[in-house]
Amino acid sequence: MASDRITLTVPTRGEYAKTVRLTAAELASRLGMSYDEVDDVRIAAEEAFVYASQCIGEDGEATFTFLVSPDSLEIVAGPLRDTRSVEEAPGGYAEFILRSVCDEFEIERSDEGCSLRLCRRAGSVTGEPGA
C-alpha cells in the first residue's frame, strides 16, 4: 500500500495547535495505534507546532505534511523560514521530548530554513536505541 499524504497549513498562533494535534491523533488512531502510541503522536505534533511557531513567529503560517503508511505516521513541519542562526534555533527540551516519543526525529537545516521530521511506528517501543 502506498503512503497517503495529508497537508495542513495553519497560522502559527496558539489556537491552531489543537488542529495539528487532533489531525495527528486521528491519523494515528486510523493506523490502529494503541492509546499510548496515539498519545505519543499527539505530544509529538504539539511539540512540532511549538517548534514551528518559535521559528516563524505568531504572524506566520506553518505547513505540516502527514505521511500515512500501513505501519507508521510521519510528520514533516516545514520548510520553516527561520532567520536565526543554528545556535539561536529552538531545541533543548523540545528536542528531548521529541526524541522520547518518536521512533525517528531529525531537523534538517539549509539556507532556506529548516524542516522537522518525526516518525512514529505502530507497535514500536520508543526511547530505545534502534527503536
C-alpha positions as CSV (number, residue, x, y, z in Angstrom):
1,M,0.0,0.0,0.0
2,A,1.4,3.4,-0.9
3,S,1.5,6.2,1.6
4,D,-1.3,8.7,1.8
5,R,-0.2,12.4,2.1
6,I,-2.2,15.0,4.0
7,T,-1.0,18.6,4.0
8,L,-2.2,21.1,6.6
9,T,-1.2,24.7,6.6
10,V,-2.2,26.7,9.7
11,P,-1.4,30.0,11.3
12,T,1.2,29.7,14.0
13,R,-1.0,31.2,16.6
14,G,-1.6,29.0,19.7
15,E,-5.3,28.4,19.0
16,Y,-4.3,26.3,15.9
17,A,-2.1,23.9,17.9
18,K,-5.2,21.8,18.7
19,T,-5.9,21.4,14.9
20,V,-2.5,19.9,14.3
21,R,-2.7,17.7,17.4
22,L,-6.2,16.3,16.6
23,T,-5.2,15.7,12.9
24,A,-2.1,13.7,14.0
25,A,-4.1,11.8,16.7
26,E,-6.9,10.9,14.3
27,L,-4.4,9.6,11.7
28,A,-2.5,7.5,14.3
29,S,-5.8,6.1,15.5
30,R,-6.7,5.1,11.9
31,L,-3.5,3.1,11.9
32,G,-4.7,1.1,14.8
33,M,-2.1,2.5,17.2
34,S,-2.6,1.9,20.9
35,Y,-3.8,4.6,23.2
36,D,-0.2,5.3,24.4
37,E,1.1,5.4,20.8
38,V,-1.7,7.9,19.8
39,D,-0.8,10.0,22.9
40,D,2.9,10.0,21.8
41,V,1.9,11.2,18.3
42,R,-0.3,13.9,19.9
43,I,2.6,15.0,22.0
44,A,5.0,15.0,19.0
45,A,2.5,17.0,16.9
46,E,2.2,19.6,19.7
47,E,6.0,20.0,20.1
48,A,6.3,20.2,16.3
49,F,3.7,23.1,16.3
50,V,5.6,24.8,19.2
51,Y,8.9,24.4,17.3
52,A,7.4,25.8,14.1
53,S,5.8,28.7,16.0
54,Q,9.1,29.6,17.6
55,C,10.9,29.6,14.3
56,I,8.3,31.5,12.3
57,G,6.6,33.7,15.0
58,E,2.9,34.1,15.6
59,D,2.3,36.2,12.5
60,G,3.2,33.4,10.1
61,E,1.9,30.1,8.8
62,A,3.4,26.6,9.1
63,T,2.8,23.6,6.8
64,F,2.6,20.1,8.3
65,T,2.7,17.1,6.0
66,F,1.4,13.8,7.4
67,L,2.6,10.7,5.5
68,V,0.4,7.7,6.5
69,S,1.8,4.3,5.6
70,P,0.4,0.9,6.8
71,D,2.6,0.8,9.9
72,S,3.8,4.3,10.6
73,L,2.9,8.0,10.6
74,E,5.5,10.6,9.6
75,I,5.0,14.3,10.3
76,V,7.1,16.9,8.5
77,A,6.9,20.5,9.6
78,G,8.4,22.9,7.1
79,P,10.2,24.2,5.5
80,L,10.3,26.7,8.3
81,R,11.8,30.1,7.3
82,D,13.9,30.5,10.4
83,T,16.1,33.6,10.2
84,R,18.1,32.8,13.4
85,S,21.5,31.1,13.4
86,V,21.7,27.4,14.3
87,E,22.8,28.4,17.8
88,E,19.7,30.5,18.3
89,A,17.3,28.0,16.9
90,P,14.8,26.3,19.3
91,G,15.9,23.0,20.7
92,G,16.8,21.7,24.1
93,Y,13.7,20.5,26.0
94,A,11.5,20.2,22.9
95,E,14.2,18.0,21.2
96,F,14.4,15.9,24.3
97,I,10.6,15.3,24.3
98,L,10.5,14.6,20.6
99,R,13.3,12.0,20.8
100,S,11.5,10.3,23.6
101,V,8.1,10.0,21.9
102,C,9.2,9.4,18.3
103,D,10.9,6.5,16.6
104,E,12.7,8.9,14.3
105,F,13.4,12.6,14.8
106,E,15.6,14.9,12.8
107,I,16.0,18.6,12.0
108,E,17.3,19.4,8.5
109,R,18.8,22.9,8.2
110,S,19.5,24.7,5.0
111,D,19.9,28.2,3.7
112,E,16.1,28.4,3.3
113,G,15.4,27.4,6.9
114,C,14.8,24.1,8.5
115,S,12.4,21.1,8.4
116,L,11.4,19.0,11.3
117,R,10.7,15.3,10.5
118,L,9.1,12.9,13.0
119,C,8.1,9.3,12.6
120,R,6.1,7.0,14.9
121,R,5.7,3.4,14.0
122,A,2.7,1.3,15.3
123,G,3.7,-1.3,17.8
124,S,7.2,0.1,18.5
125,V,8.8,1.0,21.8
126,T,10.3,4.5,21.8
127,G,13.3,5.6,23.8
128,E,15.5,2.6,23.0
129,P,18.4,2.6,20.6
130,G,17.4,1.4,17.2
131,A,13.7,1.5,18.0
